[in-house]
């Protein structure tokens, strides 16, 4: 049972990275440097996913 809980906790990070790559590719295309945009998107998406993961844990503890 704990394995499924661990995998659920990883979802915000994976989702954040996915969205970050998509947004970063768009920004990179606008800047004529897609590689840099994707790299920045991965970093930003991972950070947002990490924050979201911990926010969900705090919210769960409050209940």
N, C-alpha and C positions, 0 to 999 in steps of 0.2 A: 504494500500500500504506500509506503514512503517513496518508492520509486516514481509512482505516478505524480505525487506531490512535487517532487524535484523537477520533473519534466514540465509540469504546469508553471513552475516558477521561471523556467528558462524562456517561455513563450514571449514575454515582453521584450527581451533582449533580441531574440531572433526577428521579431516583428519590427523592432526599431531599426535593426541593421538593414532589413529588406526595404523599409520605407526610406531610410537614409541613402541607400544605393540609388533608388529610383529618383529621389529628389536631387541627389548629388550629380547624377548623370545629366539631369535637365539643367542644373546650374552650370555644370562643366561644359555642356554644349553651348550655352550662352556665352561662356568665357573662352570658348575655343580650346578648352583643355579638359576633356572628359575624364581622363585618368585622375587628375587632381580633384575634380569634383566628386568622383566616386570615393576616393580615399577620404576626403573630408566628410562625405555622407556616411561612410561606415563608422568613422569616429564619433560623429554627432549622434547617429542612430543608436550605437552601442551605449553611449552615455545616457541618452533619453530612456532607452530600454532598462538600463540598470537602475535609474532613478524610479521608473515606473514599477519595477519589480519590488524595490524596497518600500515604495509607497503602498503597494498592495499588502505587503507583509505587515506594515504598521497598522493599516486599516483593519486587517484580520485580527491582530492582537487587541485592538480597541473593542472589538465585539465581544 
